[in-house]
Amino acid sequence: MAEHHSGPVDVGAPMDYAEHEKTYLRFLDASKYGTLFCVALLIAMAAGFFTTMGLISSIVLFILLNVAGFFFLR
């Protein structure tokens, strides 16, 4: 049978809110820059495949988009 406890419930260790905030901010940064990387890659691939830019020009475009995006997202 189930036991019935009448005492206080043990909830474990107290939350470390400062560490939680740091982890959350790192997650947001990773999401932000990961999205930038994916969007820049898609734009560079579209420019390389559907225009006459070629491989080298699309790689340069990819790098420029990442650098510009990094400075805009800071």
N, C-alpha and C positions, 0 to 999 in steps of 0.2 A: 504494500500500500504506500501511497505517497505520504511523505512526512510534512507536517505543517510547522513552519518556523514562525515564531512571533517576534524575533529579534530584528535588529537593523540589517538591512541588505548590504553586503559588501560589494562595492562597485569597482574595486581595484585601485590602481594608482591614479593620482590626480592628473588631469590633463595638463600638458605643457603647451600652453597657448602660443608662446613665442615661437616654439619649434613648428607648431601647426601653421602659423602664419608664414614662416619662411618656406615651408614645403609647398604651401598653396601658391605663393608668389613664384616659386621655381616652376611649378606646373603650368601656371599661366604664361610664363616666359617661354617654356618649351612648346606650348601650344601655339603661341603667337609666331615664333620663329619657324616652327615646323610648317605652319600654314604658309608663311612667306616663301619658304623653300619650295613647297609643292606648287604654289601659284606661279612662281618664277620659272620653274621647270616646265610647266604646261605652256606658258607663254613662249618660252624659248623653243620648245618642241614644235609648237604651231608655226612659229616664224621660220624654223628650219625646214619643216616639211611642206608648208603651203605657200611659201614665197621662194624667191631665188637667192635667199641669204646664204645658204650652205651651212656646213657643220661648224667651221671656225667662227663665223659671225654669230651663229646662234649660241655658241659657248660663251663668247664675249658678252652677248646680250644677257645670258643667264647670270654671269658674274656681276654685270652692272646692275641688274635688277635686284640681286641679293644685297649688294653694297648700298644702293639707294634705299631699299626697303629697311635695312638695318638702321640707317640714320633716321628715317621717318618714324620708325616704331620705337625708338629709344625714349 
